[in-house]
């Protein structure tokens, strides 16, 4: 595997880790009306965390963040308590996972892009002359 591939993969993992660490503290921005929302009818009384696992299966996002997304989409039904059970037959709104990921990672991606754009040293050959070089 090339070093640049390993470096970019490590950067992506670091970004994902930072997002999961700060996910519970970072409020999810309000979903826009254009956000795709599907209706899900709960077949049996289910705790919220199990419901999150069911509707967002294999999601790389933190469970607390996904729970907050469901709470924001269904404020009258879900309180946010992980032990709360949603009654059988209740229909809830489930925001599109790709939109949730986009809203969650957008601030981090913008900050990373800004940091990259504000580092002229890597592109400026005059600034690189002062860099230490190793054999």
Secondary structure by P-SEA (a helix, b strand, c coil): ccaaaaaaaaaaaaaaaaaaaacccccccccccccbbbbbbbcccccaaaaaaaaaccccccaaaaaaaaaaaccccccccccccccccbbbbbccaaaaaaaaaaaaaaaaaaaaaaccccccccccccccccc
